[in-house]
Amino acid sequence: MNATIKVKDGSIITVKNLRVIKRISTNNSSITEENNFENFILYNSPYIFVGSNIASIDGNNIEYVFFYQN
């Protein structure tokens, strides 16, 4: 699975071979891991997308995330 992340500033980030998305809670700094991308919900929290490369971005700056197979 790959992910294309459209950032509100117009840039695009691609994460190949996405394995997990980590969301850091702004309330208590706990980390939630999501690997079922069909259930992905975008919150106003920091995210770390982990695959062949790693992207870290705040949810407030994400316009959308598009998931696709190779």
N, C-alpha and C positions, 0 to 999 in steps of 0.2 A: 504494500500500500504506500502511496506517495501522498503528500499534502502540499497544496499551493496555498499560501497565506497571503491575502491581499491586505496590505497595511493602509491605514487611512491617509498617509502621506503620499500614496500612489505607488510605492514600491511593492515588489512581489518577492516573497521568500519561498523557495521550494525545499522541502525535506523529503529525500528519497528513502525508501525502505523504512517508513515510519513504523516504529515498534510500540511506542507509548507516548502519551501526552500527560505531562505532570502539571497540576494546577496547585498553586500555593495560596492557601487561605489568607486573606488580609486580616481576618479576625484573630487567629491563633497560630499562624505560620505552619499549620499542618499541611501535608502534601497528599493530594489525591491523585492516583494514577488511573488513567483510562486507556484501555487497549481495544475496546469495542467502539470503533469510531462511528458506528451508526447511531449511537446514543450520545454523541458529543454535543454539549450545550456550552455556548460561549458566555462566560461570566466576566465581570470587571475585576479580574484577578490576574496576577502574573502567570504565564504559561511557559513551559519548556517542552518543545517538540523534539523527541529523540529518535533518530534513525541513523542513516549513514553519516549525516551531519546533524548538528544540534542548533536549534533556533530558540532564543529566549525573547519573549515579547509580552508586554502588558495587554490584557484583554481589551482595555480601553482604546488601544491603538489598532485593533484588528477590525477590518471591515467585514471579511468573511474568510472561511476556510473551505477549500474544495479538496475532497479526497478522491483518489482514482488509482486504479491498478496500472501496472506497467503496460 
